[in-house]
Amino acid sequence: MDGNHTRSTPYRTHRTVGGPTAVTLDGEIDLLTVPALTAQLDALTAGPRPDLLLDLRAVAFIDCAGLGVLCRALNRTRARQGRLRLVADSARFRRILRCTGLAGTFDVHPRWPDSATPEPGLVHGGV
């Protein structure tokens, strides 16, 4: 990692009518980007029965801090009788989950579920 790595993780939040809240992540999820992402995911998992879909397909790198924030979001979602799904088509990401013992922990999909396609005009959030 270089010394001028100061950006926060870009993300976009989409709310579909009657569907999940979808967060599209991009870039790196690491020690430096996790605080902003944690705050966003904590807000999205604060209510009863959160239905969250995290799109990780554009994530280039994730470290243990990034995995930790995903586990935190999953635990908060389950504690509120909600649902958390990940969209990840990377064999590398699936291998990371296997190596860390998290392979069976998350509900991982290789592509965006049709039922969760955001509607035009319903884009919220961002950093």
N, C-alpha and C positions, 0 to 999 in steps of 0.2 A: 504494500500500500504506500502511496506517495505522501509526502508531507503536506500537500495542499488539498487533501480530501476533506472538504468542509460542507458539501451539499447535503441536503436531507433527501430521503427517498421520495421520488415522485410517485404519487398515487392519485387515482381518480375514483370517486365513489359514485355509483349509479344506484338509484332506487327504482325498482320496477314495480308497477302497480300490482299489488297482490302477490309479489314474488320476493326473492331474496334481495338483500343489500349486497351489491357486488363491488369489490375493491380490486382495481387493476393496478398491480405493482410493476415497477420497472427499474432496472439498474441493479444496484447492490443493496442487500439487506445485511448490514453488519453493525458492529459496535457503535459506529458513528451515526447511523441512520435509524437505529431501533427506537430511540426516545420519541421521535415524532410519530412513527408508526404505532408504537405502543399507545400513545395518547389517542390516536384516531381509532384504533381497534377497541380500546377500553370504552370509548364513547359509544361505539356501535354495538358493544355487547353489554351495555349497562341495563337495558330494559328487559322485560320478560320475553321469553321465547325468541331470542335473536335468530335470524336466518341469514347467514353470512356466506358469501362465495368469494374466495380470494383467488384471483387470476395471477399466477406466478410465471406464466409463459415468457414474459419479457425480462425476468430476473436473470441477470448474468452471474451473480454470485450471492451465496448465502452462507453465513458462518454460524457458530454455535449461538451467538446472541440473536441472530435471525430466527433460528430454530426455536429458541426460547420464547420469543414473542409469539410465534405460531402456537406453541404449546399453551402459553398463557391465554390466548384468544380461545383456543379449544376448551380449556378448563372453564373459563368464564361462560362460554356458550352452553356447555353441558350443565353447569350449575344452575342455569336459568332455563333448563329444558328446551334449549334451542338446537340449532344445527349449524355446523361449519363444514364447508366443502372447499377443497383446493382444486384448481385447474392447473395441471403441470404436465407438459408433454415431453419433458427432458428425462432421458435415461440417467443422466448425471444426478438430477434431483432425487429420483427414485432410489438410486444407489446410496446417496447420502442418508435417506430415510432408513434403508436397510442397515447400513453400517452403524447407525446410531440407535438402532433398536426401535425406531419410530414407524417402521413400514406398515404395521397393522393399526397404527393409532389414528391416522387421518383418513378421511374419505377423499381419495384422490381420483380426479377425472382427467383424461388426456385432452379433452376439448371442452369448450364452453357449452353447458347444457342449453338446448333450445328454449327451455322454459325460463331461462334467466337472461335472455337477451334484453339489454336495456332499451327503453323506448326513447326516441329522439326528444330532446328538450328536458330530460330528467337527470341531467348530469349535475352533480353537486360536489363540492369539496375540491381538494387539490392542495399542493404545497408549492 
